[in-house]
Amino acid sequence: MAVQEIRAFNRFYTNLIGALDYSKHLYTPYTLTESRVLYELAHAPRTDAADLRVELSLDAGYLSRLLTKFEKDGLVGRAPSERDSRRQRITLTPQGREAAALLDERSREAVGSLLARVEPAQRPRLADAMRTVQDILGADRRAAPQRGGPVLRDPMPGELGWIVQRHGAAYAAEYGWNTEFEGLVARIVADFAEDHDSRLERVWIAELDGVPVGSVMCVRDDAPEVRDQAPVTARLRLLLVEPGARGHGLGERLVGTVVDFARAAGYQELTLWTNDVLAAARTLYQRAGFTLVSETPHHSYGADLVGQDWRLPLGTGATSSQEGISP
């Protein structure tokens, strides 16, 4: 019975995605595989040829021919890898980034048209079902030995833009939010990039196997007129863990890192604003010691939501909750 149900699901989903792709010419002029390679290169700046082959389960000879074609078309450049001179580092050229951005835009439109058929109240259920399929069928892959454990680091050039892009794409896919949300994230990132105090404000990128898979930000939340005084309130912002990277404790580690940084920087309290539909994130905040202080209904990003303000006092001697997190 399970085999028949999986085959039936495959036929249904293949037909559904195929109808969306071909009606909108999603991948033109590239094949599906070529588009997947461009996507990986656009979202994993340090990907090398060996990483691509493993990540996409591609034959080495086929991938080599594909990359040669891309290089001839001016889409990629190749150089020795910084991690291992025996490997090839593959990077997108400006023309390659434009091609990847166009494909990404078409993909968002296709997903948007698919979500438009789903009642807003049913979208969280749909996202949960998709995560369940990924969790169950991806269990053997997560159990396999990893090339390296999760790392938190400062953003590299271009990765502030990655934060904006991935927030927009992830929340559109999981919750059906429109570009209003991506605009909000872009403003937050732009404000940080243009003016921040590195002693009191930071951004972290979560990296897994050399690929960015998450982010979080800590910024000062005091009024401008008291910025010359000792810091009082910090705000946690832009927490994100890619669906495929969940299960490594990254969300808890990112939250705990902000708590520890804010305490060490001398803040007296840490605040954040979120929405009630983000259940997994709220669980992380509760584990770290945050308490809910207020709720306000609002209509934003194309959805009816309940905004929530959370607060964590940063008393001396207290520690953040990071039980079970890899160092």
C-alpha positions as CSV (number, residue, x, y, z in Angstrom):
1,M,0.0,0.0,0.0
2,A,2.8,2.5,0.9
3,V,4.5,1.9,-2.5
4,Q,1.3,2.6,-4.4
5,E,0.6,5.7,-2.3
6,I,4.1,7.1,-2.9
7,R,3.9,6.4,-6.7
8,A,0.5,8.0,-6.8
9,F,1.9,11.1,-5.0
10,N,4.8,11.2,-7.4
11,R,2.5,11.2,-10.4
12,F,0.3,13.9,-8.9
13,Y,3.2,16.2,-7.8
14,T,5.1,15.7,-11.1
15,N,2.1,16.6,-13.1
16,L,1.4,19.6,-10.9
17,I,4.9,21.0,-11.0
18,G,5.3,20.2,-14.7
19,A,2.1,22.1,-15.5
20,L,3.4,25.2,-13.6
21,D,6.9,25.0,-15.1
22,Y,6.0,24.5,-18.7
23,S,3.1,27.0,-18.7
24,K,5.5,29.7,-17.5
25,H,8.6,28.5,-19.3
26,L,10.2,28.4,-15.9
27,Y,13.6,27.1,-16.8
28,T,14.0,28.4,-20.4
29,P,16.6,28.4,-21.9
30,Y,18.1,26.0,-19.3
31,T,17.3,22.4,-18.4
32,L,16.0,21.6,-15.0
33,T,19.5,20.3,-14.0
34,E,21.2,23.4,-15.3
35,S,18.8,25.5,-13.3
36,R,19.5,23.5,-10.2
37,V,23.2,24.1,-10.6
38,L,22.7,27.8,-11.1
39,Y,20.5,27.9,-8.0
40,E,23.2,26.2,-5.8
41,L,25.9,28.5,-7.1
42,A,23.7,31.6,-6.3
43,H,22.9,30.5,-2.8
44,A,26.2,28.9,-1.8
45,P,29.0,31.3,-2.7
46,R,31.8,28.9,-1.8
47,T,30.5,25.8,-3.6
48,D,33.1,23.8,-5.5
49,A,32.6,21.2,-8.2
50,A,32.9,18.3,-5.7
51,D,30.2,19.9,-3.5
52,L,27.9,20.3,-6.4
53,R,28.3,16.8,-7.5
54,V,27.5,15.4,-4.1
55,E,24.7,17.9,-3.3
56,L,22.9,17.3,-6.6
57,S,23.9,13.6,-7.1
58,L,25.3,14.3,-10.5
59,D,27.8,12.2,-12.5
60,A,31.2,13.9,-12.5
61,G,31.6,13.8,-16.2
62,Y,28.2,15.3,-16.8
63,L,28.8,18.1,-14.3
64,S,32.1,18.8,-15.9
65,R,30.5,19.2,-19.4
66,L,27.8,21.4,-17.9
67,L,30.2,23.7,-16.2
68,T,32.3,23.9,-19.4
69,K,29.2,25.0,-21.2
70,F,28.4,27.6,-18.5
71,E,32.0,28.9,-18.6
72,K,31.8,29.2,-22.4
73,D,28.5,31.1,-22.1
74,G,30.1,33.5,-19.6
75,L,27.9,32.3,-16.6
76,V,30.7,30.9,-14.3
77,G,34.3,31.2,-13.5
78,R,36.6,28.5,-12.2
79,A,39.7,28.6,-10.0
80,P,41.5,26.4,-7.4
81,S,39.4,26.0,-4.2
82,E,40.6,28.0,-1.2
83,R,39.9,24.9,1.0
84,D,41.7,22.4,-1.2
85,S,43.8,23.2,-4.2
86,R,42.9,19.9,-5.7
87,R,39.3,21.1,-6.0
88,Q,37.8,23.6,-8.4
89,R,36.0,26.6,-6.9
90,I,33.0,27.6,-9.1
91,T,31.6,31.2,-8.9
92,L,28.9,33.0,-10.9
93,T,29.8,35.9,-13.1
94,P,27.6,39.0,-13.1
95,Q,25.8,37.4,-16.1
96,G,25.4,34.2,-14.2
97,R,23.9,36.0,-11.2
98,E,21.4,37.7,-13.5
99,A,20.4,34.3,-15.0
100,A,20.1,32.8,-11.5
101,A,18.0,35.8,-10.3
102,L,15.7,35.5,-13.3
103,L,15.2,31.8,-12.6
104,D,14.6,32.5,-9.0
105,E,12.0,35.2,-9.8
106,R,10.2,32.8,-12.2
107,S,10.2,30.1,-9.5
108,R,8.7,32.5,-6.9
109,E,5.9,33.4,-9.4
110,A,5.3,29.7,-10.0
111,V,5.1,28.9,-6.3
112,G,2.9,32.0,-5.7
113,S,0.5,30.8,-8.4
114,L,0.4,27.4,-6.7
115,L,-0.2,28.9,-3.2
116,A,-2.9,31.1,-4.6
117,R,-5.0,28.0,-5.1
118,V,-4.7,27.2,-1.4
119,E,-6.9,28.8,1.3
120,P,-4.7,30.9,3.7
121,A,-5.9,28.9,6.6
122,Q,-4.6,25.7,4.9
123,R,-1.1,26.9,4.1
124,P,0.5,26.2,7.5
125,R,-1.0,22.6,7.2
126,L,0.5,22.3,3.7
127,A,3.9,23.5,4.9
128,D,3.8,21.1,7.9
129,A,3.0,18.2,5.5
130,M,5.9,19.1,3.3
131,R,8.3,19.3,6.3
132,T,7.1,15.9,7.4
133,V,7.9,14.4,4.0
134,Q,11.4,16.0,4.1
135,D,12.0,14.9,7.7
136,I,11.1,11.3,7.1
137,L,12.7,10.7,3.7
138,G,15.7,12.8,4.5
139,A,16.5,11.0,7.8
140,D,19.1,8.7,6.2
141,R,20.9,11.7,4.6
142,R,21.0,13.6,7.9
143,A,22.4,10.5,9.6
144,A,25.2,10.3,7.2
145,P,28.6,11.6,8.2
146,Q,28.9,15.4,7.5
147,R,31.8,17.2,6.0
148,G,31.8,19.6,8.8
149,G,29.7,20.7,11.8
150,P,27.6,23.9,11.9
151,V,29.6,27.1,12.2
152,L,28.4,30.6,13.1
153,R,30.5,33.4,11.5
154,D,30.3,37.0,10.3
155,P,28.7,37.6,6.9
156,M,30.9,37.7,3.8
157,P,30.4,40.2,1.0
158,G,27.1,39.6,-0.6
159,E,25.6,37.6,2.3
160,L,23.5,40.5,3.7
161,G,21.7,40.3,0.4
162,W,21.4,36.6,0.8
163,I,19.6,37.2,4.1
164,V,17.0,39.3,2.3
165,Q,16.6,36.9,-0.5
166,R,16.2,33.8,1.7
167,H,13.8,35.4,4.1
168,G,11.6,36.5,1.1
169,A,11.7,33.1,-0.5
170,A,11.3,31.0,2.6
171,Y,8.4,32.9,4.1
172,A,6.6,33.0,0.8
173,A,7.0,29.2,0.4
174,E,6.1,28.3,4.0
175,Y,3.5,31.0,4.9
176,G,2.4,32.6,1.6
177,W,3.7,36.1,2.7
178,N,4.1,38.6,-0.1
179,T,7.0,40.9,-1.0
180,E,5.9,43.4,1.7
181,F,7.8,41.1,4.1
182,E,10.9,41.0,1.9
183,G,10.8,44.8,1.8
184,L,10.8,44.9,5.6
185,V,13.8,42.6,5.8
186,A,15.6,44.7,3.1
187,R,15.1,47.8,5.2
188,I,16.4,46.2,8.4
189,V,19.5,44.9,6.6
190,A,20.1,48.2,4.8
191,D,19.9,50.1,8.1
192,F,22.4,47.7,9.6
193,A,24.8,47.9,6.7
194,E,24.8,51.7,6.5
195,D,25.2,52.4,10.2
196,H,25.9,50.1,13.1
197,D,28.2,49.9,16.2
198,S,30.2,46.7,15.9
199,R,30.8,46.6,19.6
200,L,27.0,46.5,20.3
201,E,25.5,45.2,17.1
202,R,26.2,42.1,15.0
203,V,25.0,39.7,12.3
204,W,25.8,36.0,12.3
205,I,25.6,33.6,9.3
206,A,25.1,29.9,10.1
207,E,27.1,27.8,7.8
208,L,26.8,24.0,7.3
209,D,29.3,22.2,5.0
210,G,30.5,25.5,3.6
211,V,27.0,26.7,2.7
212,P,25.0,29.6,4.4
213,V,21.9,28.0,6.0
214,G,20.7,30.6,8.5
215,S,21.1,34.0,10.1
216,V,20.3,36.2,13.1
217,M,20.9,39.8,14.1
218,C,21.4,41.7,17.3
219,V,20.9,45.5,17.1
220,R,20.6,48.3,19.7
221,D,16.9,49.2,20.4
222,D,17.5,52.3,22.5
223,A,16.1,55.7,21.4
224,P,18.5,57.7,19.2
225,E,18.8,60.5,21.8
226,V,20.4,58.2,24.3
227,R,22.8,56.4,22.0
228,D,25.7,58.2,23.7
229,Q,24.8,56.6,27.0
230,A,25.3,53.0,28.2
231,P,23.2,50.5,26.2
232,V,20.0,49.3,27.8
233,T,17.9,47.4,25.3
234,A,18.9,45.1,22.4
235,R,16.7,43.5,19.8
236,L,17.0,40.1,18.2
237,R,16.0,40.2,14.5
238,L,16.0,38.1,11.3
239,L,16.3,34.6,12.8
240,L,16.2,32.1,10.0
241,V,17.2,28.4,9.5
242,E,16.8,26.9,6.1
243,P,14.4,23.9,6.1
244,G,17.0,21.5,4.9
245,A,19.4,22.5,7.7
246,R,16.9,22.0,10.6
247,G,17.6,19.3,13.1
248,H,21.2,20.4,13.8
249,G,20.3,22.7,16.8
250,L,21.1,25.8,14.7
251,G,18.0,27.8,15.7
252,E,18.7,27.3,19.4
253,R,22.4,28.1,18.9
254,L,21.7,31.3,17.0
255,V,19.3,32.5,19.7
256,G,21.7,31.6,22.4
257,T,24.6,33.4,20.6
258,V,22.5,36.6,20.5
259,V,21.7,36.3,24.2
260,D,25.3,35.8,25.2
261,F,26.5,38.7,23.0
262,A,23.9,41.1,24.3
263,R,24.7,40.2,27.9
264,A,28.5,40.6,27.3
265,A,27.9,43.9,25.5
266,G,26.2,45.3,28.7
267,Y,22.6,45.4,27.6
268,Q,20.0,45.1,30.4
269,E,17.3,43.4,28.4
270,L,16.8,41.7,25.0
271,T,13.5,42.1,23.1
272,L,12.1,40.7,19.9
273,W,8.9,40.9,17.8
274,T,7.5,37.9,16.0
275,N,4.1,36.5,14.8
276,D,2.0,33.8,16.4
277,V,2.2,31.5,13.3
278,L,5.9,31.0,13.8
279,A,5.5,28.3,16.3
280,A,8.9,26.7,16.1
281,A,10.7,30.0,16.6
282,R,8.5,30.9,19.6
283,T,9.5,27.6,21.2
284,L,13.2,28.6,20.8
285,Y,12.5,31.9,22.5
286,Q,10.7,30.3,25.4
287,R,13.6,27.9,25.9
288,A,16.1,30.8,26.0
289,G,14.0,32.4,28.8
290,F,12.0,35.0,26.8
291,T,8.5,35.8,28.1
292,L,5.5,37.1,26.0
293,V,4.6,40.6,27.0
294,S,2.0,41.7,24.5
295,E,0.0,40.6,21.4
296,T,-1.6,42.8,18.7
297,P,-3.6,41.5,15.7
298,H,-2.6,43.0,12.3
299,H,-2.8,42.5,8.6
300,S,0.6,42.4,7.0
301,Y,2.4,40.6,4.2
302,G,-1.0,39.6,2.7
303,A,-2.1,37.7,5.8
304,D,-4.0,38.2,9.0
305,L,-1.5,37.7,11.9
306,V,-1.0,38.3,15.6
307,G,2.2,40.2,16.3
308,Q,3.9,39.3,19.6
309,D,6.5,41.2,21.7
310,W,8.8,39.1,23.8
311,R,11.3,40.2,26.5
312,L,14.3,38.6,28.2
313,P,15.9,40.4,31.2
314,L,19.7,40.1,31.1
315,G,20.7,39.8,34.7
316,T,24.3,39.3,35.7
317,G,25.2,35.7,36.2
318,A,22.4,34.3,34.1
319,T,23.2,32.1,31.2
320,S,21.4,31.3,28.0
321,S,19.8,27.9,27.4
322,Q,22.0,26.0,24.9
323,E,21.6,22.4,26.2
324,G,22.5,19.9,23.5
325,I,24.1,22.4,21.2
326,S,27.3,21.5,19.4
327,P,30.3,23.8,20.2
